[in-house]
C-alpha cells in the first residue's frame, strides 16, 4: 500500500537473508511478482496510446489476465499476428510521479536519520545504498532502454550452453511498453522439486559460469537477479528476465574482481 518504490525496496530486501530474519524474507518474497494488479481496461488504454492503434491491429490475441504483476509494470501473454507467442510488459499508469514521490519520502526519512543518528547512518552506509537504489529505480522506467540492454546481453551470450535471453520486438516497444519472446519454464521452487540431481548440478554450474562471464568477461551484469527473474527449464538450461536494473564495470574493476 505504501507505493511502487517501497515494493521495489521490499523485493531487494527479500534477497538479503543476511539482513532480515527468515519470516520477513518469506513475506517480502511474495512481492517478487505478485504486486497489486492494474485493471485490464487501464492496461489496454496504455497499450493503445503507446502503439498508436488498437491491440487487434498489432496482436492476434492479448490475454486480459496478467501472468505477473511487479512494482513498475505487469506482464501479459499475447500472440503476434504471425502466431508468435510473446510476453508484453506494460508500465503502470502514472508510475513516474508515484516513484518520485516514494523516493522523496524515503530520502526525507534518511534526512531525519542523519539528524538524529549520524554515526549509525555512516556505519550502515544507507545513504550510498539509497543513492544507488534511486538511480536504478529511475532508470527502470525506460522500457526502450531495457530492450536495447537485452539485445546487448543476447549478443554477449549468443550460443551459450546454459542461458538464453528473450528476443525483443522494437516495432512493438516504447518507453512504457515492451514486447519480447514468451518463455515457458519453471520457477525456482518448482525446479528444486522437478529436476534430477544431475540437472541441478548442471544448473548451478551454468549459473556460476554466467555470473562470472557477466562480471569478469563482459563487465555488463544483471543487477536484479531475484528468483522471480529466472525461469528454469527441464533440460538444465535457464532464461534471464527483466533487465531494467543492470550495472557496468570498468576494466580495472573487472580485473580486481
C-alpha positions in Angstrom: 0.0 0.0 0.0 2.9 2.4 0.5 3.7 2.6 -3.2 5.8 1.1 -6.0 9.3 2.3 -4.8 8.6 0.6 -1.4 7.5 -2.6 -3.3 10.8 -2.5 -5.2 12.7 -2.0 -1.9 10.9 -5.0 -0.5 11.9 -7.1 -3.5 15.5 -6.2 -3.0 15.4 -6.9 0.8 13.7 -10.3 0.1 17.0 -11.5 -1.4 19.0 -10.4 1.7 18.7 -13.1 4.4 22.0 -11.7 5.8 20.0 -8.6 6.9 16.5 -9.8 7.8 15.0 -12.9 9.6 13.6 -15.8 7.6 10.0 -14.9 8.3 10.5 -11.4 6.8 12.3 -12.8 3.8 9.4 -15.2 3.1 6.8 -12.4 3.4 8.7 -10.0 1.2 9.4 -12.7 -1.4 5.6 -12.5 -2.3 6.4 -9.1 -3.8 8.7 -10.6 -6.5 5.9 -11.0 -9.0 2.6 -10.5 -7.1 2.2 -6.8 -6.7 -1.4 -5.4 -6.9 -3.0 -5.9 -10.3 -3.9 -3.0 -12.6 -7.3 -3.4 -14.3 -7.1 -4.6 -17.9 -9.0 -1.5 -19.2 -6.2 0.7 -17.9 -3.6 -1.6 -19.4 -5.4 -1.6 -22.7 -5.7 2.2 -22.8 -1.9 2.5 -22.1 -1.0 -0.1 -24.8 -3.2 1.6 -27.4 -1.8 5.0 -26.6 1.8 3.7 -26.8 1.2 1.8 -30.1 -1.0 4.4 -31.7 -3.6 1.9 -32.6 -5.8 -0.9 -31.2 -4.5 -4.1 -29.7 -6.1 -6.1 -32.6 -4.1 -4.2 -35.1 -0.8 -5.5 -33.5 -1.8 -8.7 -31.8 -3.9 -11.7 -32.8 -4.6 -12.3 -29.1 -3.9 -10.4 -25.9 -4.7 -12.1 -22.6 -6.5 -9.7 -20.2 -5.3 -11.5 -17.1 -1.6 -10.7 -16.2 0.8 -13.6 -15.7 2.9 -11.4 -13.4 2.4 -8.1 -11.6 5.5 -6.2 -10.4 6.2 -2.9 -8.8 6.6 -0.9 -12.0 4.7 -2.9 -14.6 2.7 -6.0 -15.2 3.2 -8.7 -17.9 0.5 -10.2 -20.2 0.7 -13.1 -22.6 -0.1 -12.2 -26.2 0.2 -13.7 -29.7 1.5 -11.8 -32.7 -0.3 -11.8 -36.0 2.1 -14.4 -37.3 1.4 -16.7 -34.4 4.5 -16.0 -32.3 3.8 -16.2 -28.5 5.1 -13.1 -26.7 5.2 -11.5 -23.3 4.1 -7.9 -23.1 5.4 -5.7 -20.2 3.1 -2.7 -19.7 4.1 0.1 -17.3 1.7 1.0 -14.5 -0.2 4.3 -15.2 1.3 7.4 -13.5 4.2 5.5 -12.2 6.7 8.3 -12.8 5.1 10.6 -10.3 4.5 7.8 -7.8 8.1 6.7 -7.9 9.4 10.2 -7.5 7.0 10.7 -4.5 8.1 7.5 -2.9 11.8 8.2 -3.4 11.4 11.7 -2.0 9.6 10.2 1.1 12.5 7.7 1.6 15.0 10.5 1.2 13.2 12.6 3.8 13.3 9.7 6.2 17.0 9.3 5.7 17.4 13.0 6.3 15.8 12.6 9.7 18.1 9.7 10.5 21.1 11.8 9.5 20.0 14.4 12.1 19.3 12.0 15.0 21.8 9.2 14.4 24.6 10.4 12.1 27.2 8.0 13.3 24.9 5.0 13.0 23.9 6.0 9.5 27.5 6.3 8.4 28.2 2.8 9.7 25.3 1.2 7.8 26.1 3.0 4.5 22.4 3.6 4.0 22.9 6.9 2.2 25.1 5.2 -0.5 22.6 2.3 -0.8 19.7 4.7 -1.3 21.6 6.8 -3.9 22.2 3.6 -5.9 18.6 2.4 -5.3 17.3 5.8 -6.7 19.5 5.6 -9.7 18.5 2.0 -10.6 14.8 2.6 -10.0 14.5 5.7 -12.2 16.4 4.0 -15.0 13.9 1.1 -14.9 11.2 3.4 -16.1 12.5 3.5 -19.7 11.5 0.2 -21.4 13.0 1.1 -24.7 16.4 1.3 -23.0 15.7 -2.0 -21.3 15.1 -3.6 -24.8 18.4 -2.3 -26.1 20.1 -3.7 -23.0 18.5 -7.1 -23.6 19.9 -7.1 -27.1 23.4 -6.4 -25.7 23.0 -9.4 -23.4 21.7 -11.5 -26.3 24.9 -10.7 -28.2 27.1 -11.4 -25.2 25.5 -14.8 -24.6 24.9 -15.9 -28.2 25.4 -19.6 -28.4 26.0 -20.0 -24.6 25.3 -23.6 -23.4 23.4 -22.6 -20.2 21.4 -19.4 -20.7 19.0 -17.8 -23.1 17.9 -14.1 -23.3 14.4 -13.4 -24.8 14.3 -11.6 -28.1 12.7 -8.2 -28.2 10.4 -6.6 -30.9 11.5 -3.0 -31.4 8.4 -2.2 -33.6 6.2 -3.1 -30.6 8.3 -1.5 -27.9 8.2 2.1 -26.5 9.4 3.7 -23.2 6.3 2.3 -21.5 5.6 -0.9 -23.5 8.0 -3.8 -24.1 7.3 -6.8 -26.2 9.6 -9.9 -26.0 9.5 -13.7 -26.6 7.3 -15.7 -24.3 9.3 -18.1 -22.2 7.8 -21.3 -20.7 9.6 -22.9 -17.8 9.7 -23.5 -14.0 10.2 -21.1 -11.1 12.9 -21.9 -8.6 10.6 -23.7 -6.2 9.3 -25.9 -9.0 12.8 -26.6 -10.3 14.1 -27.8 -7.0 11.3 -30.4 -6.8 11.1 -31.5 -10.5 14.8 -31.6 -11.7 17.1 -34.6 -11.2 20.3 -34.1 -9.3 22.4 -34.1 -12.4 20.3 -31.4 -13.9 20.5 -29.3 -10.7 24.3 -29.7 -10.7 24.4 -28.5 -14.3 22.1 -25.6 -13.4 24.4 -24.5 -10.6 27.5 -24.7 -12.8 25.7 -22.8 -15.5 24.6 -20.0 -13.2 28.1 -19.6 -11.8 29.6 -19.5 -15.3 27.0 -16.9 -16.4 27.7 -14.7 -13.4 31.5 -14.9 -13.9 31.1 -14.1 -17.6 28.9 -11.0 -16.7 31.3 -9.7 -14.0 34.7 -10.7 -15.4 34.5 -11.1 -19.2 31.7 -8.7 -20.2 31.6 -6.1 -17.5 27.8 -5.9 -18.1 25.7 -7.6 -15.4 22.1 -8.2 -14.4 21.6 -6.3 -11.2 18.2 -7.7 -10.1 18.5 -11.5 -10.1 15.9 -12.4 -7.6 14.1 -15.8 -8.2 11.2 -14.1 -10.0 13.6 -13.1 -12.8 14.9 -16.5 -13.7 13.0 -19.3 -15.5 14.4 -22.8 -15.3 14.0 -25.5 -18.0 13.8 -29.3 -17.9 17.0 -29.6 -19.9 19.1 -27.9 -17.3 19.1 -24.5 -19.0 17.6 -21.3 -17.8 16.4 -17.9 -19.1 17.0 -14.5 -17.5 14.2 -11.9 -17.4 13.7 -8.3 -16.5 16.8 -6.3 -17.5 15.6 -2.9 -16.1 18.4 -2.9 -13.5 21.8 -3.6 -14.9 25.3 -2.5 -13.9 28.6 -2.0 -15.8 32.2 -2.5 -14.6 35.3 -0.8 -15.8 38.3 -2.8 -16.9 40.2 -2.2 -13.6 37.1 -3.2 -11.6 36.8 -6.4 -13.7 40.5 -7.2 -13.1 40.2 -6.7 -9.4 37.0 -8.8 -9.2 
